[in-house]
Amino acid sequence: MTQSPIYEVRVLHEVRAILKNLDDDTFDHLARNIDSLAFAPRREDAEELGEGFWLLRSGRSCILYSVDDGRLVVVLVKVIRPGEVFDSFN
């Protein structure tokens, strides 16, 4: 029996463009982690940044996302390489 996702995962256009340009291995690794957020957005290996934002390290990249429990939505805000600095979440 397959479990249904709890949260809807939405991806900003800017993130879609980044994902589209990744090599297959990196994309596959990120896609598995992104898909898992629909079932458990507050994974043990994710770091809470505050104000509803979370950071999940995924191989050679990090996923910055927000969680809206009221709407059951996870929004992917950025995909960055470890060591890159992000000044804001926009």
N, C-alpha and C positions, 0 to 999 in steps of 0.2 A: 504494500500500500504506500503510495507516494504522498508525502505531506505537502499541503498547499502553502504557498507563501503567505505571510501575515502582512508584510509591508509591500507597497508598490515602490519600485526603484525608478527614479527619474534621473535622467542624465542631461546636464546643461549642454547646449550646442557646442560650446568651447571644448568641453570634455570629449564629446563625440569626435570632434576633429582630431584631438590628440590620440584617442584610441584608434581611430582609423589609420593613423600613420605609424603605428607600432609594428615591430616584427611579430610574427605569428606566436612565438614562444612567450614573449612578454604579454601580448594580448590575451592569450589563453589563460595565463596565470592570473592576470587582473580580472578577467571575465569570471573565473571561478569565485574569486573573492567578492566581486561585485554581486554576483548572483546570491551568495550566501547572506548578504545583508538583508535580503527580503525575509529571511527566516530569523535572523538574530543580528540586529544592527549594533548592539552593544556587546560585541564579542570580547572575550577576555583579553585578546591580543590587540584590541583597539584602545587608543589613548583618548580620553575625554579632554577636549580643549576648553569646554565651557560654552554657555549660551546655546546649547543644542548641537555643537559641532564636535566631530570626532575625526581622528586620524588613524588610518589603518595602513601599516607597512605591508607591501605585497611584492616580494622579490626585490627588484631594482627600482621600484616606484612606491609612492605613498598616495593613498586615496584620502582626500579631504571631503567629508560629507556631513550633512545635517540630518537630524532625525525629528520628525514631527509626529508625536504619538497621537495627537488629536485626530489627524487625518490618516494615520498609518502610512506615512510617506517617508522615504529616504531619498535625499537629493544629493547626487554627486556634484560637488562644487569645483574640484580641481584634481588633477592627477599630476604629481610632481616627482622629481627624482630626489632621493635622500640628499640632504645638504643644500637643496635649493631653499631660498628664503621666500616666504610669502608674507607680504605686508598686510594684506587684508583677505577677507574671505570672498570678496567680490571679483 
